[in-house]
Amino acid sequence: MLITNSFVYSSAIISAFAFIGGGFKYIDQAYDAGVFSKEVAWIIACCVGVVMGVVMGVDSYSAELLLAIVIGVTFMSKFDNWPFRIMGLIALLLPGILGTILSDFRLLKVQWLSLGILTCAAVLDEYLDTFSNQKKFRIFEYRPILEIVTLLAVIVGFLPLQTYLSLLAFDLAYNAVKVISNKLVKPTSQSAT
């Protein structure tokens, strides 16, 4: 397994992934379920885009994982509202701008093989999620393929442990916002009946 720089650096990257994951679900629930404010979703989308762009600009392993997620979601047409699209655009443009300013293009230092493998896993997760409303496929609601593939990439040495922990932070925050939004939806839907 590869070991990354320092505890503070790794903690910052992992925390950024948690913010990104929670932000993804907040935006999703604001537009798909109408639970949260759409105006706040726009602000969060811009902030998440900036954080994603900075993280991708400073850490090539994170860039591989975030690019895989963005490509997977885009490929399966799940960037289905304007805040998501703007967030993705900011996230993709910012590393190039940072690279130009700092004369250090870390995004170009990604491992293309692991990016391809992670992207296939992300696309498969998004595809299988469409079946998660069926009882026997509930597990795919949690998009486990990317987690499994990332863990295997850590074990064989393609990725550092920090990358897997970052993905876990992303998923935990994503699911935490989902649980909170579901609790907010249920009382209102019961009172309407």
N, C-alpha and C positions, 0 to 999 in steps of 0.2 A: 504494500500500500504506500502511496505517496504521502508525505507529510508536508503540510503547508506552513507558511511563514510563522505567524505568531498567534497566540491565543486571542489577542485583541482584534487582529485582522480577521481571523476566522469568525469570531463572534459578531463582528460588524457585517460580514457577508451573510451569515446565517440569519441575523436579525433583519437584514434587508429582504431576504427571501420571504420571511414571515410577513413583512409589510406588503410585499408584492402579492403573495397568496391571498391575504385578507382583502387587499384592494381589488383583486380579480373578482372575488365572490361578492363583494359589496356592489360593484358595478353591475355584475350579473343579476343580483337580486333587485337592485333598483330598477332595472329595465325589464327583466323577465317576470318578476313577481310583484313589482310595485311596492316593495316593503320599505326601501330606503329612499332618501331624497335624490332625485335626478340631478339637481344642481350640485349637491355635495359629490355625487358620483363623477361629475365632470372635473371637479377639483382633485379628487382622488386619482382619477385617470391620468391627469397631467403629472401629479406627484409620483405615481407609480411608474409612468413612462420615464421620468427623469432618473428615479432610483434604478430602474432596470438598465437604462443606458449607461449610467455611471458604473454600476456593477459589471456590466459587460465590457466596459472600457478599461477597467482596472484588473479584471480577473478572467483569464481565458477559459478556465474550467467552468466558471459561472456562465460565461458567454455561450459555451456549448449547450449547457442545460437550458438556459433561457431561450436561446434561439430555437432549440428543439421544441420547447413548449409553444412559442409563438408560431412556428411553422406548423405544428400539429393542429393548433386551434384554428389557424388561418385556413389550412388545407381542408379541414372539416367544416368550414364556413361558420365557425362559432364566434368569430369577431363580428357579431350581428348588430352592433349599435355604434354610433359615432364615437362615444368616449373610448370604447375598446380600440377602434381604428386609429384614433389620434394617439392613444397610449402606445400602441405598437409602432406607429410612425416615429414618435419621439424616441422610443427605446432603440429603434434601428438606426436613426440618424445621429444620436448623441455620441456613440462610440467613435464614429468617423470624425465628428467635430473635435472631440477630446483628443483623438489620435493626431489630428492636424495641429492642434494647439501644443500638445506635449511632444510631438514628433515620435510617438510610440504607439504603434498600431497593434495592440495586444489582440484585437479581434482577428487579425490575420494570422495569429499564432495558435488558433484552435486546431485540435486534432480532428481532421476531417472524417476519419473513420468512426471515432466515437460520436461525433456530431451526427453522422448518418445513422448510426445505430440508435442513438437517443431519439432522433427525429422519427424513425420508424416506430419506436415504442410509444412516443407521444401521439402519433397519428392513430396507432392501434388502440390506445387508451380512449381517445376521443370517439373513435368509431364504436368501440364496445360499450361506451357510456350510453349510446343511443338505445341499447337493449336493457339498460339497468332498471327500467320500470317493470320488467318481468321478474317474478319472484326468484327464479333459478339463476338469474344473472345479476342479482343485487350487488355482488362484490365489485362489479365494474363501475358502480357509482363512485367508488373511491379511487379509480384509475390506478390500479396496482402494477400494471405492466412497466411503466416508467420507473417506479420505485424498485422493482425486481431487477430490471436491466441496469439501473444505476448502481445498485448494490453489487451486482456481478462485475460491473466495470471497476468498482473500487477493489474488489477482491483480486481481480487479475492485474491491477495496477494501471489501468487506463486513466482513472480519476482518483483524486485524493478523497479521504473520508469526509472532509469538509463539504464536498459537493453533495454527497448523500445526505448529510445532516441538514444541508440547505434545502434540499428537496423535501425532507421530512418537515422542516419548519414551514415551508410553503404550504404543504398539504394540511398540516395541523391548523394553521391560521385560516386557510380556505374553508376547512370543515367547521371550525369554530364559528366563523361568520355565518355559515350555512345553518348551523344549529340555532344560533341567535335569531336569524331571520325566520326560521321555521316556527320558533316560539312566538314571534311577533305576529305571524300570519294566522296561526291557529285560533287565538282568541277572537280576532276580527271575523274569521270565516264562520265560527260557531255562533257569534252574535247576530250574523246576517240571516241565519236560518230560523 
